[in-house]
Amino acid sequence: MRIGLYPGTFDPVTLGHLDIIQRALELVDRLVIGVAINRDKSPLFSLEERVAMVRDECDKITARTGGEVIVHPFENLLIDCAREVGATVILRGLR
């Protein structure tokens, strides 16, 4: 099983994020959206709000296209999160 991890703060989730999520679902069997907790930043939305926004948007995408998406908040190092969820691929967007 190919498990992908797409990390970010998602503060807020954007159309660019959603595009990457849709494309990633074509490449992996399970996509884990890692919503980062960064104590050094002052996010516009709380962690709970960001997780809820990402879940809501991912539910809309998977209802249309299928695929498995898990929203996973994390505070540790990215590599530790990847190991924790069993990811074999880390996905990133470019600005």
Backbone as CSV, one residue per row, in Angstrom:
resi,resn,N_x,N_y,N_z,CA_x,CA_y,CA_z,C_x,C_y,C_z
1,MET,0.845,-1.180,0.000,0.000,0.000,0.000,0.887,1.240,0.000
2,ARG,0.602,2.168,-0.904,1.334,3.437,-0.964,0.616,4.457,-0.081
3,ILE,1.328,4.939,0.925,0.774,5.930,1.839,1.554,7.223,1.654
4,GLY,0.830,8.289,1.349,1.452,9.587,1.153,1.131,10.511,2.319
5,LEU,2.079,11.388,2.637,1.904,12.381,3.690,2.044,13.758,3.065
6,TYR,1.014,14.584,3.245,1.036,15.965,2.764,0.989,16.872,3.988
7,PRO,2.155,17.391,4.424,2.202,18.218,5.630,2.024,19.706,5.325
8,GLY,1.523,20.421,6.303,1.399,21.868,6.185,0.639,22.424,7.370
9,THR,0.567,23.748,7.437,-0.213,24.358,8.515,-1.667,24.538,8.096
10,PHE,-1.920,24.672,6.800,-3.279,24.795,6.279,-4.041,25.896,7.017
11,ASP,-3.440,27.083,7.026,-3.994,28.209,7.787,-4.265,29.394,6.872
12,PRO,-5.315,29.375,6.113,-6.361,28.371,5.935,-6.028,27.448,4.772
13,VAL,-6.871,26.443,4.560,-6.729,25.562,3.406,-7.097,26.385,2.166
14,THR,-6.296,26.238,1.108,-6.472,27.047,-0.103,-6.826,26.165,-1.298
15,LEU,-7.175,26.803,-2.396,-7.432,26.054,-3.627,-6.176,25.320,-4.087
16,GLY,-5.015,25.905,-3.845,-3.758,25.229,-4.175,-3.581,23.949,-3.378
17,HIS,-3.898,24.006,-2.085,-3.845,22.796,-1.257,-4.790,21.731,-1.813
18,LEU,-6.001,22.138,-2.157,-7.000,21.184,-2.637,-6.577,20.560,-3.958
19,ASP,-5.922,21.334,-4.813,-5.427,20.804,-6.078,-4.380,19.718,-5.821
20,ILE,-3.466,19.976,-4.898,-2.440,18.988,-4.574,-3.072,17.736,-3.980
21,ILE,-4.067,17.908,-3.130,-4.750,16.753,-2.529,-5.400,15.903,-3.613
22,GLN,-6.103,16.535,-4.546,-6.746,15.786,-5.633,-5.715,15.034,-6.466
23,ARG,-4.625,15.691,-6.792,-3.579,15.043,-7.599,-2.908,13.905,-6.825
24,ALA,-2.701,14.128,-5.527,-2.041,13.108,-4.706,-2.889,11.847,-4.607
25,LEU,-4.205,12.001,-4.575,-5.088,10.830,-4.471,-4.971,9.907,-5.683
26,GLU,-4.475,10.436,-6.795,-4.240,9.609,-7.975,-2.939,8.824,-7.871
27,LEU,-2.068,9.222,-6.938,-0.747,8.611,-6.831,-0.608,7.624,-5.668
28,VAL,-1.436,7.776,-4.646,-1.292,6.952,-3.445,-2.608,6.255,-3.119
29,ASP,-2.501,5.197,-2.319,-3.691,4.464,-1.882,-4.341,5.135,-0.681
30,ARG,-3.530,5.748,0.159,-4.016,6.469,1.342,-3.225,7.762,1.448
31,LEU,-3.937,8.855,1.675,-3.298,10.156,1.831,-3.532,10.657,3.245
32,VAL,-2.448,10.947,3.931,-2.515,11.510,5.276,-2.195,12.995,5.156
33,ILE,-3.132,13.820,5.602,-2.916,15.255,5.616,-2.386,15.599,7.003
34,GLY,-1.131,15.968,7.087,-0.506,16.306,8.366,-0.676,17.790,8.663
35,VAL,-1.570,18.100,9.590,-1.803,19.497,9.974,-0.824,19.832,11.089
36,ALA,0.132,20.690,10.767,1.241,20.973,11.679,0.850,21.945,12.784
37,ILE,1.348,21.646,13.961,1.244,22.537,15.107,2.615,23.186,15.239
38,ASN,2.677,24.492,15.063,3.950,25.202,15.156,3.808,26.276,16.220
39,ARG,4.414,26.052,17.360,4.295,26.979,18.490,4.962,28.327,18.209
40,ASP,5.862,28.384,17.195,6.559,29.627,16.873,5.726,30.553,15.984
41,LYS,4.655,30.040,15.402,3.794,30.839,14.542,2.509,31.180,15.285
42,SER,1.874,32.242,14.858,0.571,32.617,15.409,-0.470,32.388,14.319
43,PRO,-1.074,31.196,14.288,-2.012,30.896,13.206,-3.283,31.739,13.312
44,LEU,-3.876,31.979,12.159,-5.134,32.701,12.091,-6.260,31.858,12.708
45,PHE,-6.231,30.546,12.448,-7.245,29.625,12.950,-6.628,28.671,13.963
46,SER,-7.433,28.196,14.893,-6.962,27.219,15.873,-6.715,25.878,15.181
47,LEU,-5.999,24.998,15.860,-5.742,23.666,15.309,-7.048,22.956,14.998
48,GLU,-8.000,23.018,15.914,-9.285,22.339,15.722,-10.017,22.883,14.496
49,GLU,-9.967,24.190,14.299,-10.622,24.791,13.139,-9.934,24.372,11.846
50,ARG,-8.601,24.357,11.855,-7.860,23.960,10.650,-8.123,22.502,10.299
51,VAL,-8.129,21.631,11.309,-8.414,20.213,11.077,-9.823,20.056,10.517
52,ALA,-10.794,20.757,11.089,-12.179,20.667,10.625,-12.311,21.159,9.183
53,MET,-11.630,22.271,8.839,-11.679,22.792,7.473,-11.107,21.786,6.477
54,VAL,-9.957,21.206,6.827,-9.327,20.237,5.931,-10.213,19.002,5.783
55,ARG,-10.757,18.509,6.886,-11.643,17.334,6.822,-12.856,17.604,5.937
56,ASP,-13.471,18.762,6.122,-14.652,19.112,5.347,-14.338,19.140,3.855
57,GLU,-13.239,19.781,3.490,-12.864,19.863,2.079,-12.481,18.496,1.514
58,CYS,-11.788,17.689,2.304,-11.390,16.355,1.842,-12.595,15.443,1.679
59,ASP,-13.585,15.602,2.546,-14.815,14.815,2.408,-15.501,15.106,1.081
60,LYS,-15.500,16.372,0.676,-16.094,16.754,-0.610,-15.331,16.124,-1.773
61,ILE,-14.014,16.136,-1.676,-13.191,15.575,-2.750,-13.385,14.072,-2.846
62,THR,-13.307,13.371,-1.718,-13.422,11.908,-1.754,-14.828,11.449,-2.123
63,ALA,-15.844,12.261,-1.850,-17.204,11.917,-2.273,-17.300,11.907,-3.795
64,ARG,-16.528,12.795,-4.443,-16.521,12.879,-5.903,-15.590,11.867,-6.550
65,THR,-14.401,11.731,-5.974,-13.347,10.982,-6.668,-12.987,9.659,-6.006
66,GLY,-13.415,9.457,-4.773,-12.994,8.273,-4.029,-11.629,8.523,-3.410
67,GLY,-11.083,7.498,-2.843,-9.790,7.620,-2.187,-9.942,7.684,-0.680
68,GLU,-8.850,7.421,-0.014,-8.844,7.426,1.445,-7.969,8.571,1.938
69,VAL,-8.557,9.440,2.754,-7.840,10.580,3.315,-7.990,10.555,4.822
70,ILE,-6.872,10.735,5.514,-6.860,10.833,6.971,-6.247,12.178,7.324
71,VAL,-6.907,12.928,8.199,-6.374,14.208,8.669,-5.725,13.951,10.019
72,HIS,-4.427,14.274,10.114,-3.620,13.896,11.274,-2.837,15.105,11.790
73,PRO,-3.252,15.702,12.917,-2.457,16.794,13.491,-1.123,16.259,14.014
74,PHE,-0.057,17.053,13.863,1.236,16.613,14.401,2.066,17.805,14.841
75,GLU,2.914,17.551,15.845,3.778,18.603,16.383,5.247,18.206,16.320
76,ASN,5.511,16.938,16.130,6.891,16.463,16.119,7.547,16.735,14.767
77,LEU,8.735,16.239,14.572,9.434,16.394,13.307,8.674,15.689,12.189
78,LEU,8.797,16.216,10.979,8.111,15.630,9.830,8.489,14.172,9.639
79,ILE,9.750,13.834,9.765,10.178,12.444,9.565,9.558,11.521,10.609
80,ASP,9.413,12.022,11.835,8.769,11.212,12.874,7.295,11.004,12.558
81,CYS,6.632,12.039,12.055,5.233,11.909,11.657,5.100,10.906,10.512
82,ALA,6.001,10.977,9.534,5.970,10.053,8.397,6.120,8.609,8.871
83,ARG,7.030,8.381,9.788,7.199,7.026,10.339,5.944,6.585,11.085
84,GLU,5.376,7.506,11.858,4.198,7.202,12.676,3.005,6.752,11.821
85,VAL,2.817,7.403,10.656,1.666,7.061,9.815,2.013,6.038,8.734
86,GLY,3.285,5.638,8.662,3.707,4.639,7.686,3.854,5.179,6.275
87,ALA,4.113,6.465,6.148,4.211,7.091,4.821,5.474,6.641,4.094
88,THR,5.311,6.397,2.816,6.449,6.080,1.953,6.726,7.219,0.987
89,VAL,5.817,8.209,0.953,5.939,9.359,0.058,5.559,10.606,0.853
90,ILE,6.343,11.681,0.695,5.983,12.972,1.268,5.708,13.907,0.092
91,LEU,4.550,14.530,0.106,4.120,15.418,-0.970,4.257,16.868,-0.524
92,ARG,4.744,17.705,-1.429,4.880,19.129,-1.142,4.451,19.924,-2.355
93,GLY,3.951,21.109,-2.117,3.616,22.015,-3.201,4.700,23.051,-3.384
94,LEU,4.689,23.720,-4.501,5.650,24.790,-4.772,4.890,26.091,-4.946
95,ARG,5.487,27.167,-4.482,4.862,28.484,-4.672,5.502,29.183,-5.827
